[in-house]
Amino acid sequence: MNQTGLCVIAALALALPAVAQESDKQLRLTPEEIHALPSTGGGAGTSGLPGIRTTVVAGDPSANGAYTIVLQVPANTLIAAHHHRDARTAVVVAGTWYFGFGPVATEGAMKALPPGSFYTEPAGVMHFARTGPAGATVYISGIGPTDTVYDAKSSQH
């Protein structure tokens, strides 16, 4: 199995225990099947920026319970500092995701996360991200409902 396949499995496994408690729905999705699921440009727990593709693979981020979403973020996209009400975990499965914590998105605070990288988004903690020339795909899991709250000084919201 290639690294992307392992990353997909790892991302889905992050939400598996909580999803199993929420429902007895069984999921086995290949990357191609995930890509074929309906997607939107925004939704609960996303930046809502143009060009970002959001796919819900498990649960409902706007409702109580476990969820997993896939974010496909285009090249050279900056997501300003924001936070979510729920604690979330994430795995980068494609591209390089530049991620940092703090109230303002600064290059010096970002860490390059290549495919296979894992990170957390603690509840209420400001964070930001950007992509490089290849864009990035990230699997994010949490216990909803989730939201996205930008600082009043932020240019995105």
N, C-alpha and C positions, 0 to 999 in steps of 0.2 A: 504494500500500500504506500502511496506517495505521501509527502508531508502535508499537502492540502487535505487529503482524505483524513489523515490523523487529526488535523486541526478541526475539521468539521465534526468528527466524532467527539473530540474533547469539548467543543463548544456546546454541543447538545447534551453531553454528559453533565455539564455544569448545572443544567436545569432539571435533569432527570428525576432526582429524588422529590423535588417540590411538585413537578408535573405529575408524577405518579400519585401523589397524595390528592391532587386536584381532580384527576380524572383517570379512568382506566383506558383511555384512548391510547392505542399503541401506534408509535411512529417509527418508521424506517425510511429515511429520505436520502437519496443520493444528491450530490451537488446539482445535477441536472434537474431533479424533481424540485429542489428548493428554488432554483432559478425560475422554474415554470409557475410557481405560486404567484397569486396576485400581489402586486406591490403598489405602494403609494409614494408620494414625494415627502410625506411627513407622517405625523401621528403622535400618539402619546409617547413621551420620552425621547423624541427626536428633535433635531434643530429646526426642521421644516425648511431648510435652505433649498433653493432650486437646484435640480440635478441630482440630489441624493435620493437613492432608491431604498425604500424601507419595506422589508418583507417580514411578516409575523409567521414564525414557524411553529410556535407552541404558545398556548394560552392567549390572553388578551391583555396588552399592556395598560389599557384604560380601566380594567376591572380588578377586583380583588383576586389574588392568586398568582401563581408562577407564570412567567412568560419568557420567551426568547425571540429576539428580533435580529434580523440581518440588516446591516447598513452597508450599502455600496456607495462609496463617496467618490465623486469624480476627482480628477487631477487638480492639484493646486487650489483646494478648497480650504478655507479657514473657518473654523467653528469657534466663535467667541466664548469667553468664560461664562459658565452657567452651572447649575446644579439640578439634582433630581431629589424628590422626596424619599425615594427608596434606594437602598444599597444595591449596587449592580456589579456583576463581574463580566469580563469580556475577554475574547480571544481574537487576535488578528489572524485572518486566514489568507489574505492576499494583499500585495502591495506593502508599503511602509506607512505606518500610522504614527505620526508625531504627536505625543500626548504629554500634557503637563497639568500640574495642579496650581491653583492660585486665582486671584480675582481679575487678573489681566493676562491675556495671551501674549507671552513673550518667547522669542526663540530660545533664549538661554534656559528657560524652565522646561522646555520640551525634551523628551527622550524619544529617540527613533525606535519603534517597535516593529521588527520584521515579522513575516508569517511565523506562527507558532508562539508568539508572545502572548502573555497573560497580564491583565491589569485589573484594578478595582476602581469603582466610582462610589466611594462611601456616601451615604445619605447626607444631603445638605452641604457637601464639600464642593467648592468651585473647581472646575476643571475646563480644559480647552483642548482642541486638537486641530491638526491640519494634515493634508496629504501632500505628497510630492507629485512628480510628473506622471506616475503610474496610477494614482488614485489608491484606494484601499477598500478592503471588505472586512468588516468586524461583526462578530456575533456577540450580542449583549443579552444577559439574563438577569432577571430580578424578580421581585415579588411586588406586584402592582396593587393599587394603581400607581402609575408613574406619571411624571410630568417633566417639563423642562422650564426652568426659571432663569432668565437672564438678569444680570445686575442692571439697575436703572441707567447706569453709565454706558452700558454695552450698546454697540451700534446694531446688534442683531436682536430682534424680537418683534 
